[in-house]
Amino acid sequence: MPTRRPAARPLSLALCAAVGTCTGGGAGAAPVVAPFGSWASPVAAADLAKAAIAMSDVRVDGDALVWRESRPAEGGRQVLVRREADGRTRVLTPEGFGVRTRVQEYGGSSHWAVPGGVVFANFADQRLYLQRGDAAPVAITPTGYQYADCVADTARGALLCVREDHTAATKKVNGEERNEIVRLTVPAPGAAHDADAPAAAGEVLVTGHDFVAYPRLSPDGKRLAWMSWEHPQMPWEHTRLHVAPLRADGRAGDPQVVFGGDRAVMEPQWGEDGTLYFLDEASGWWNLHAWDGAAVRAVAPMPREFGGALWQLGMETYAIRGGQAYVRTSLAAVDQLGVIDLASGAYRALDLPHVAFGDVRLDARGRIVTLATPADDETALVAIDPADGGLEVLHRTTERTLDRAFVSVGERIEFPTAPGPDGAPRTAHATYYAPVNPGFRGPDGARPPLLVLVHGGPTSVSKPTFSLQRQYWTTRGFALVDVNYGGSTTFGRDYRKRLNGQWGVVDVQDAVAAVDFLVAQGKADPATVAIRGGSAGGFTTLAALAFTDRFKAGANYFGVSDIKALAATSHKFERLYDVSLVGPPDEALYRARSPLFHLEGFTEPLITFQGDEDRIVPPAQSRAIVEALDAKGVMHAYLEFEGEQHGFRKAENIVRAQEAELLFYGKVFGFTPADPVPPFEIRHARAPAP
């Protein structure tokens, strides 16, 4: 069990002493007047590393639960944790192993229960390992292959998996890895295993597609369903759903295309009666549909989003049992759990105090098991009785120690933005977080600095969950606005497709519109507006600084600066994503959208963070924009972290990046953080604007 930290005090003596007084936050005491950004906060950067111990990929194994858990203090490795029915937990993964797959680089489902043990993908070599009891894990696949999104074929003692073939001998002419569905035989309990025998990579069942996902076996083991898609589409644009019979020897017969059209279908699952369920957006919203072998019907049409963009393989946002579907749906960035009667289509929402949920599983008692996050507390693994919504907290990796008086709860806002191509008015969406710290207030007449957050993807969504990282800023006197720009999910297909061909335009327009809206309401100071984002959000950050004058500083986390260069070096999954985001490859168009080539208007300070092992947005993207700004004499800083990939997982780097970003804003906006921050090089530093 993780060590529990003591309950937070209103303000620590060390922190209030840092601003010269210890009266702020005391019972009945007047708040201390101090510049925004300089407020002493009970949230330290080190707390963010502790809060980064996250759970994912939860699985039900009989009466037990097994999940993946990140360990920032252990170099960012991920381990399996098992919870028994009596609440006891233990770490399954021994030292020297880490559970994470790199299929499609973003990975996803990476461990699966088998009789008497577990099979997992080991991050270092990407081989699958079989682990039973206290015995050391044994590799059951060779090097050169990566696996994800498996399902058990118990009758044949096997796993059916998505396999990505990285061996040089089998790559296609264009150099891409093959994505296929394979069957892997798993040694039976008690069977002798020859560690020196060559490991089998798996028997190919499905091939010939650029991408495959969701191999799912029918209850009788006689049919296999899966989805596929081809370049240049992404799995949220155009997919096909297939079903093939399985012969007695387990090989696949001729497949049937259940759906193959001009939209995306996802998440196939078999019902107990042999009905195939899946998500289809025929109505403009991803909803649950059913196929009985002859026809497709919508089960429960509603203007809510089931599922989401398939960035990581194995996402399961509904479960079928006993004539009912237990579903996670979303609308305007807020999740809801509900129950659907499959015969009538009646939908019943569960009344729960959460705004976001993870994958949906059912335990042996018929309870919904999921990760749940409210707006004002940390994520927990919970079990929910679908009959009455009764909830049991099963496990937490982090307890909220921040006193509720310091918690800034998000306020969802909708605001006018740039009109559409036809001139029709449009609105966009965001979540606003006000600065909150009972021990401090800003100077009379002053407005707080505004930090504009831009999520990655870009086909993703930011939900109004409790996040200690957001509280790090709001308790110091920053206002935040987390923008769900056009292209974000949970707002329906039309909203998501606003970004098609308009990356670097619509997202920037919506970020600017959010600022304009808050400034007009008196909630932000237009002279102290910064923008930050990672990956695709980093691209929007750079584009906003290059093409507008609305932002006075920026923080770029491994963002894209040159679209053409990214397309030339991108991994297979996103190799042609630019076609839908920007348009067919055209040097003039790509150059026109790339911030690197538009530095004439890029005059505001920028701090950039990058991992040196990032394969999704290579370091060259960050180094290029930093070198260009240096040559131009623009104030900037650059921190590149050794051993980090796409997103920082090591505790020391999480802390360093957060503290450096705070200090950088202090240098730009003219405040001194209450926290002591180790110095770093800031090139072409300038005096803060008065």
N, C-alpha and C positions, 0 to 999 in steps of 0.2 A: 504494500500500500504506500502511496506517496506520503511524504511528511506533510502534516498540516501546519500551516503558518498561523501565528496568533492573530486574533482579530485586529483590524486596523484601528489606530487611534485617529481622532479628528485631524491632527497635524503632529508630526514628530518634532521634538524639540530641536533636533539637528537641522531640520528643514526650515522651521520658522526662524531659527537663529541665523540662517543663511541670508535672510532678508532684513535682519537687524531688529526683529521683534518677536516676541513669543506671546503676544496677546491675541493674534488672529486665531479664530477657531475656538476660543475658550467659551465656556457657557455664558451667554449673555453679553459677550464682548462685541464691540463694533468691529466690522471687517477692516482689515488693513488696506489702505489705498496704495496700490502699486501698479506699475505699468503692466499691461497685458503681456503675457509671455514670461514674466519674471516671477509669477506666483510660485510659492513653495507648494509642492504637491506630494501627497502620500504615495503616488505611483512612481516608482523608480524604473529606469530602463531595465535593470536586472529583473524586475517583476515580469516584464514582458517575455523574457526568456523562459521563466518558470511557467507562465501562462501558455507558452507555445507547446507544452506537453499536451498534444491533441490525440483524440481517439478517432479511428476511422475503420472502415471495412469490417463492421460488426457481423459475426456469424453465430448461428444457433447450432450447438452440437449436443443433441439430447437435452438434458436438463442444464447444461452449461452454456456459457457464452464465451466466445473468443474474439478478440479485436486486436487491431494494430495500434501501437502507441508510439508517438515520436519522443525522442530523447535528446533535446538540444545539448544537455550537459555531457552527452556521450558522443559528441561529434556529429549529432544529427541523425544517428542511426534509428531505425524503427524496429520494434520488437513485438512479439505476440504476447498478450496477456489473457489468461484464462480465469473466468469467474465460475466457481462451482455454485450449485443450487443453494448452499448454505451461506453464500456471500464471501467465502474465502477466495482470494486472488493470488495468482503466482505468475511470474514471468516464464514463458516457455522457451524463448529464444536465447541460446547461450551466447557468451561473448565470442566475438569473431564473426557473427552473422548479423545481417540486417534484412528485414522483410520489406521489399519494395521492388516492383517490376518497372522496366523502362519501355514496355511496349508502347509505341506511338509517342515516346518520350514522357508523356504525362502519366502513364501507368494506369493504376486503378486496382481492381480486384487482384489480390496477390497471395491468398492463402485459402486452403480448402480442407475440410474434415474428411478423413478416410477412415475405414475401420481400424480402430486401435491407434490412431495418430493423426498427424496433420502433414500436408504438403504445402511448402511455401517457396516463393521466389526469393532467392538471395541476391541482394543488391550488387555486391561486388562482382560476381561472375555471371549473374542472371540465370544460373542453373536452378532447376527445381530440386528441392531436398525433401526427403521423407524423414519425419521425426516421430519416434514412438517412445513414450515414457521418458526416462532419464537417459536413454541412449543418445549418442551423438548423432546429429543429422547426417543422412547419407544422400549423396547426389544421385538422382535417378535420370537426369538428362545430361547431354554433353554440352560443351561450350559452343558458342556461336549461334545460339537460339535464345529467344525471349518468349515468355508465356504470360498469359493473363486471362481473366474472365472464364475460368474453368467451371465445369459442372460434373458431378459424380455420375458415372455409369456403373452403379453398384452391381448389377447383374453380371457385368463382364469384368469387374475388378479394375476399372479404368477411370481416367479423367478425360473429358472432352474439353479441349482448350483452344483459345486463339493463340497461334504461334507466329512469331515474327522471325523469319529466317535471315540471319546476318552472315551466313557462311558465304565466302567469296564464290564458291563453285556454283551456287544456285541463284545468284542475283540476276535480275532481269537485265536486258540490254541497256536500259537507261540507268542502271546502277541502284535501283530501288530494292529494298528488302521485300520478300514475299510475305504476305499475310494470308494464313490458311487456318483451317480448323483441323485439328489432329486428335487422335486417340492415343493416350499414354497408358500403358499397363502399369499398375501400382503393385509392388510386391505385397502379397497377402501376409497378414500377421503370422509370425512364426516361420515364414518361408526363409530359406537360406538365401543370403544375398552375397554375391561375389563382388567385392569392391573393386577388383581388378578387371572385371568384365566390362566391355564397352557399353556405355549407357545409350539407350535408344531415344531418338529425337521425337518419335511418334509416327503413327501411321496417318497419312493425309486422307481426310474424309471430304473436305471441301477446298477447292482451289479455283484460280481463274479470276478472282476479283482483286481490285486494288486494296480493298479493306473489308474485313469481316468482323462481326461482333455478335454477342449474345447466342452462342450455341446453347440450345435448350432442348432437353430430352423429354418426350411425352411420358406420362405416368406409366404406360405399359412398355416403355423402352423401344417402341417400334417406329417412332418418327422423330426426326431431328428438325428443329426450326432454327433459323439464324437470320441476321440482316447483313446487307452488304451495301457498299457505295463505291463509286468510281471517281477518279480525278476528272474535273477539278472541283467536284462537289465536296461539301463537308456533311457530316452525319445529321446536321440539323437543317439541311437543304433538300437533298434528294437521296432517298434510300430505297432498297428493295427488301421485301420480306419473303423468305423461302421456306419451304417444307420439303423434306425428302424422306422416303421410307428407309428404314434400316433393315438390312438382310440379317439372317440368323448369325452370320459371322461378324456382324457389326458394321459392315461397310454400307455406304450410302448408295441408294438407288437414284433414279432420275429425279431431279428436284422440280418442284412446282413453284412458280412465282405467285404468291398469295396477293402481294401488292407490289407494283412497280410503276410508279407514276411520277408526277411533277412536284411531289412534296415529301416530307420526311415522316417515316414511321419508325417507332422505336420500341424497345423493351418487350420483346415477345415473352410470354409466359403461358404455360399450359394449365388449363383447369383440370380438376379431378375427373371430369367426364370426357376429356379429350378435346374440349373447345380450346382454340388458340386465342389468347388475348394479346392486345398490343395497343400502343398509343399512336393516334393518327390526328393530324391537324386539318382535316377536311373542312371544319367549321371556322378555321382561323385560330383555334385553340387546340393544343395537344390534349385530347380526351381519350378515354378508354373505349376500345372497340373489340368486337368478338368475331371470330371466323369459325363456322361450324363445319367446314369442309366444302361448303357450296356457296355461301354468301357472307358478306361482311355487314355488321350492324353496329351502330353507335349504342353503347350501353347506357350512358348517362350524360347526355350533352349538357354542357354548361360553359359559361364564359370564364373559365378558370383554367390554369395551365397545369397539366399533369407532367411529370418528368422535367426535363430541362436539356440544355445543350450537352452533348455527350463528349466532354473533354477527357473524362477518365472512364475506362471500360468497366463494366459490371454494375453500373448504377441501377438500383431497383427501388422505384418509388411507389410500388404497390405490391400486395401479396394476395393470393387467392386461396380461400379455404371455405369449405362448407356452404357453397352457394353465395358467398359474399366476397367483395373486394375491399381490402383495407388500404386506403390510398392517402398519399400526400399530394395536395394540390396547392397552387400558389396564385396570388393575384397582387399585382403592384408591389412585388418584392416581399410579401408576407405569406408564410406558409400556413397550412391548415391540415389537420388530419381528419379523415372522415371514413364512413362505411357506406358501401354501395350494395344494395340488393341486386344480384346479377339477373334475376328473373324480371323484376319490375323496373329496374333502373333508378329506384328511389335512393337519394343521397342524404345522409345524415352527418352533419359536421359535429365533431367532438369539441366541447368547450374546454380549452386548455390555455394556460397562461404563457404560451410560447409564440415566437414569431418565425422560427426556423426549425426544420427537422432534417435528419439525415435519411439514409435508406430505411425502408420499412421491412421488418422481419416479424415473424410470428413465432413465439416460443411454444414449448410443449403444452402450456396451459391456455393457449389461444390468445395470449396478450400481445399487443403490438410492442415490439422492442425497437427502439430508435434512439438516436442522439437528438436531444432537444435543447434549444437555446431560447431563453426569454429576452426581453429588452433590457433587463436590469440585473442579470445574474449570469454566471458562467454556465457553459455547456455541461449537461449530465447525460449519462446513459440511463434511460428510463424504461419501465414496463407499464403499459397503459391498458386497462380493462376497457375493451371497446363497447361494452354494454352500458357503462355509466361514466366513463372517463376517469375512473379512479387511477391514480398515478403512484408508482413506487420508484424512488430514485435508487438505482442499483449501484452506480459508481460515478465518481468524479475524479478527474486528474488534478483539478485546480478548484480550490474554494475561493469564492469572492471575499476578499478581505477588505475591500474598499467600502468604507461606510456609505450607506445609501445617500447621505447628505451630499456626497461628492459625485454621485452618478448622474451623468447627463443622458437622459433618455431621448432617443431619436424622435423627431417630428417629421412625418412624411409630408412633402410639399409637392404641389403641381404648379407649374409656372409657364407663361408664354415663352415660346422660342421662335426661331426662324421659321417662316412659312415653308410649306412643301413645294415641290416642283410646279404644282398647279396654282400656286399662290394661296392655297387654303391655309388658314391659321392652324398652328400646331401648339401642343403643350408638351412639356417634358417632365420628368420625375426625379426626385432626389429625397434624401433624408437629411434634415438639419439637426445639428447638435450644438446647443448653446454652451458657452463657458460656464462651468459650475465649480465653485469652491467657496464654502461658507466663511472661510477665513480671510478672503480678499475680495476687493472690487477694483475696477479700473478708475482712473482719474475722472473727475466730473467732465461730462461732455464728450469723453472719448468713446470710441467704438472699438470692439475687439478686432484683432487681425483674423482674417478668414482663410482657412486651409481647405482648398478644394480637392477632394479625393476622387480619383478616376480609376474604376476597377479595370482589371485585365480582361483578357479574352480575345477580342472585345465582346464576343457573344457570351455574356455571362450576366451576373446580377449581384448587387450588393444589398444584403438584407439588414434591417434595422436591429441587429442583435447586439447584445452586450459585448463590447470589445475593450479589453484593457488598453490596447494601443490607442483607441480613440480617446479613452479617459485620460491617458497620458497627456494629450494635448488640451482637452477641455478643462482639466484641473489646473492647468498652467495659464489659462486665460485665452485660449484660442477658441474661436467658433469654427465648426466644421460643417461642410456640406458634401455629402457622399452622392455623387451624381449617377443616376441610372439613365444614361443618355440613350438616344435612339439607337437600336441595335441590341439593347438589353433584353433578357428573357423575363418571363412572368407577366408581360404586358400584352401578349398576343402576337400572332405572326406579323401583322402589318407594322407594328411598332418595331419588331426585331428586324424587319427587312428595310427599315429606313436607312440603315447603314450600308446596304448593298451599293457598291460603287461610290460611296460617299465617306469612306474612312478618312479621317483628317479634316472633314468638313462638318458633318452632322454632330459628331462627338464634341468637336471644339465649339460649335455654335451653342450646344446645350450647356456646356460648362460655362461659357460666357453668360448665357441667359440666366443660369442659376445665380451667378454673382450679381448681375444687374437686379434681379428680383430681391435678393437679400439686402443689397445696398439701399434700394428704394424703400425698404421697410425699416431702415435704420439699424439693421442687425450686423452690419459689417462696415469696416473702414476701407474705402476703395484704394487708399494709399498703401495698405498692408494686406494684399491678397496674394497668397502663394498657391501653387498647384503641384500636386504630387501624384505619381502613379507608377505601377510596375508593369513591365512587358508591354502589352498593347496600351495600357494606361500610361506607360512611360512615353510611348509614341505620341499620345494625345497631349501629354505634358509638354513635350518638345515642340509639337505643332502649335500649341496655344501660345508658347513664348515666341515662336518664329513668326506667326501670322497675325497675332493680335497684340494690342497694348494693354490688355485688361489685367494682366498678371505681373506682379512686381518681383517674383522669385519663383523658383521651381526646384523640385526634388525628383530626379529621374532614376528609377530603379530598373536597371537592365532593359531600357526602352529601345525601340527601333528608331534609328535616325535616317536610314537609307533603305527604302523599300526594295529597290532593285537588288541591292547587295544582299538583303535578307532572303529574297526569293532565290538567289543563286546558291545560298548556303543552307537553306532551311531543311529540316528533317522531313521525312516522307509525309507525315500526317498533314503538315501545314505547307507543303511545297507549293501548292497552287491556291492557297487560301487568299492570296492577294488578288486573284482573278475576280472573286466575288466581292472582296472588300474595296478594291480600287477599279479594276477593269482588266481586260486582256492585256498582256504585257505590251507596254508602249513606253519607250524610254522617256519621251517628253512628258507624258502623264505622270509616270512614277517619279520623275525628277521634280515635277511641279508640286507633288504632295510630300516630298521628303524634306524634313526640317534641315537636314545637313546642307542643302543647297539654297537655303533662304535665310542666310544669317544677317542680311541687311537690316532686318527688323528685330534681330535677336540681340537685345542689349541688356536684358535683366539677368541677375545672378542665378546660377544653376549649380546644384550639387548632384553628383552622379554616383551611383553605387552599382557594382557589378561583381558577379562570380566568375572566376577564371576558368571554370569547367562548364559553363553554360553552353549547351548544345542547341537550345531553342533560339535564344538571341545571343549570338556569340559576342565575346568581349570586343571584337573589332567595331561593333556598332557603337558602343559607349566610347571607346578610345577615339573614334573618328570625330564625334561631336565635341569631345573635350579638347582634342588637338585644334579643331577649328576655332573654338571659342578662345583658346589660349592665343592663337595667332591674331585674333581680332581684338584681344585685350579685354574681354568680358570677364567679370568676376565669376570665379568658379572653383569647385573643389572636386576631387575624384578619389574614391576609395574602392579598390579592387580587392576582393577577398579570395585568398587561396583555398582551394578545395570546396568551393561552393558552386552549386549548379543554378538552376532557374528558381530562385527563391532561396532565402538564407535559412539554414537549419541548425547552425552551430550557435550555441548560446553567446559566445563572446562576440560574434559578428552581428547578431540581433541587437545586442546592447550597444555595440560601437556605432552601428548605423543610426539607431534612434537618437543617441546623444549627439552625434555629429550633425544630424539634420536640425535638431533644436538649436545648437550653437550657431549653425550657419544662418538660421532665421534671425537669431539675436544680432549677428553682425550686420545683417541686411536692414532690419527694422529698428535697431537701436535699443535693444533691451539686453539685460544681463541675466541669463538663466540662474535660478536659485541653486541648481545642481552644479557641482564642479565637473567639468567635462575635459577629458584629455585633449590637448590641442592637436590640430592637424593642419596641413598646408592649405591655405586659401590663396589662390592666384588672383592677382589684379584686384585685391580688396579695395573697397571704396568706402567713404564715409556714409553712414546711414542718412537717408533723406530726412530733413527737419520735419 
